[in-house]
């Protein structure tokens, strides 16, 4: 929402400040703050592209390692380059001993995103730094962060269940290896492919909040580890990456598709949000929702519990209908986080870890943006409209 205002400002230090006209865009909505070649979000059309490739094509045909290479290098790899990327990422999966020891010492009831933020930050302690204290912020560092993030998430998942972490395997692809580290056994092809597609779909999304936070941090010449830690911290919020767990809780609370409409109406009557519905950019259904919905349906039908997909499907229909009744013209539809919930739940991942899974994918995009920011850097320092008091006289402490 744009706010244009004329505001009178009183004298400051004896100097009269003239009236000024300021346009304020809350949340920077509609403000172009930079440029990127990495991904394009076409909200009115409902399209998302990575380096010019449509997300539907990438989800159908690419692996996560191919997409990571695309984001980092600006083009798709050939066979030799893809094999080399897979080998290099696999070599970076093992956590440094002290980081693994730190995870052993974390309280078992700690929030997974708190643990991940700490683990990502601690990785820099085990990489040689330059004389100014920063670390190399290049593609090898991006590979290290992307590979190690998944290992940290899987390791803590096991530790909090009273199990020892499982060492990564270099012969498995990124998604399959995650499920292997989590469960201690090689996953079925269906499960591995579903997680791989999820990672492809979530790898990047323009100047979203966490990516923007990473770029702001990188613009100060802080290194990739610092910028990635900023991104992880930003992702934790419910209005960005924290929604999928809340979506799954809604699905579990509803329990049966026939209960969906009553639940939604009661939720909205209390003034609460239907998590996973609506998006700042998309005015149609999120283009990532369809492939995620298919995976949720297929996973439920191939050994999971199909009830959760059925509840989610009914919940989406009802939520869109009721929201249109209550907020006509708002154009609110399912976003990527909505079908993330039943998809990840069908893979045996607990709701409080869903945002960590988001980070496992988005680390590839974050690091690509950090590299791009540093290539043509200017400190990101926006202006702000001050609305506080002015011209106050000093009062000594004895008179306050």
Secondary structure, DSSP 8 states (H G I E B T S, - for coil): -EEEEEE----BTTB----EEEEEEGGGTT------SSEEEETTTTEEEETTEEHHHHHHH--HHHHHHHHHHSS---HHHHHHHHHHHHHT-S--HHHHHHHHHS-TTS-HHHHHHHHHHHGGGGS---TTS----SHHHHHHHHHHHHHHHHHHHHHTTT-------TTS-HHHHHHHHHHSS---HHHHHHHHHHHHHHS--SS-HHHHHHHHHHHTT--HHHHHHHHHHHHTSTTTTSHHHHHHHHHHHH-SGGGHHHHHHHHHHTT---TTB--SS-SS--HHHHHHHHHHHHHHHTTS-HHHHHHHHHHHHHHHHHHHHHSTT----B-HHHHHHHHHHHTT--GGGHHHHHHHHHHHHHHHHHHHHHHT-----------S--------GGG-
